């Protein structure tokens, strides 16, 4: 087969990942919430990539807690209202160049409702169909061999409690998300997209019972005090 590919050098490589709204607590007890899309899950663990200078990073290092709120396509407007706001004052120089401004009341600015969490201090975003309470397991730097060394941070967080709207669950199974009902907001090259309805192809992996992937963290989370 003839190769029709050409060399290309995109400045960013966000080919498409779910948007996450991370809520944390500031030093004065107020809530911060910030959108990001550099996240992936393995079992009940999530890996997050964040700017080291962000208020979210600062709060997670100080408190060791956060909530991962997953917006659907219906919350795109709220996410967009947060897009160039920061809880850091003064605004980091890297964000000044990108047009960010300081906003201490980001939940209000986005039109989102704070809902009390059960195992961590940061609030959940009531409008998001999925909310995951989490604690920081580890933190690492990124780009040790790069001039950007220290500019980015990687967090591994452990999920302690998951809240989901009943409308996105499998009929008759409250412990399974129905991918035909769940419509995550997707970020691809800084633009918002949703998933098309229906599968594009049958999946052999879907024949494997989800219970075989069950993480020990699920039972560990049950031990958390309410």
C-alpha positions, 0 to 999 in steps of 0.5 A, a space after each residue: 500500500 502506498 503511504 500518503 502520510 506527510 510529516 507534520 509538527 502540530 504545536 499541541 497533540 490533543 487528538 481528543 479526550 474527555 473534559 474534566 472539571 477539577 474542583 479543589 479548596 483554596 487556602 481560605 476555604 473557598 472553592 476553585 474549579 478548573 477545566 482540563 482534558 489531559 486525563 486518563 483512567 486505569 481502574 479506580 485511578 486517574 492520571 492528570 496532567 496540569 500546569 505546575 503554576 495553576 491554582 488547581 495544582 497548588 491546591 492539590 499539593 496542599 490538600 491532597 484532595 479533589 473532585 473530578 466532575 465530568 460534564 456532558 455535552 449539555 454543560 459545554 457552555 459552563 465549561 467555556 465560561 471557565 476556559 480563560 479564568 484562573 484562581 491564581 492571583 497574580 495571574 501566572 505569566 504563562 496565562 497572561 500571554 494567553 488572555 487569562 484573568 483572575 476570578 475568585 468565584 469560578 463556580 458562580 462565573 460558570 453558573 455551576 452549583 456547589 454540592 457537598 462531597 462525602 469523603 473529601 472537602 472540595 465540592 462537587 459540580 451539581 450539573 455534571 452527570 458524573 462526579 468522582 471524589 479523589 485523593 492524591 496518591 502520587 505526584 511527578 514532574 514531567 519533561 525532565 529532559 526539556 527546557 520546560 522542566 518543572 512547568 508541568 505536573 502529573 498527578 495520580 489520584 485514587 477515586 474514593 466515591 462516584 456519583 452518577 445520574 441514574 439516566 446514564 446507568 445501565 437498565 437494571 444495573 446501578 454499577 455500570 455506565 451505559 455508553 449509549 446514554 452517556 454523552 461526554 464532552 470531548 476536547 479535540 485541538 481546543 474545540 468542543 465535540 460530542 460522541 455520535 450516537 451508536 457504536 461504529 463497530 462491534 467490540 470483542 472487548 465488550 464481551 468481557 464482563 466488566 467485573 473482571 476489571 474490578 480494582 481493589 480500590 473499589 473495596 478500599 473506597 467502601 471503608 471511607 467514612 461518610 
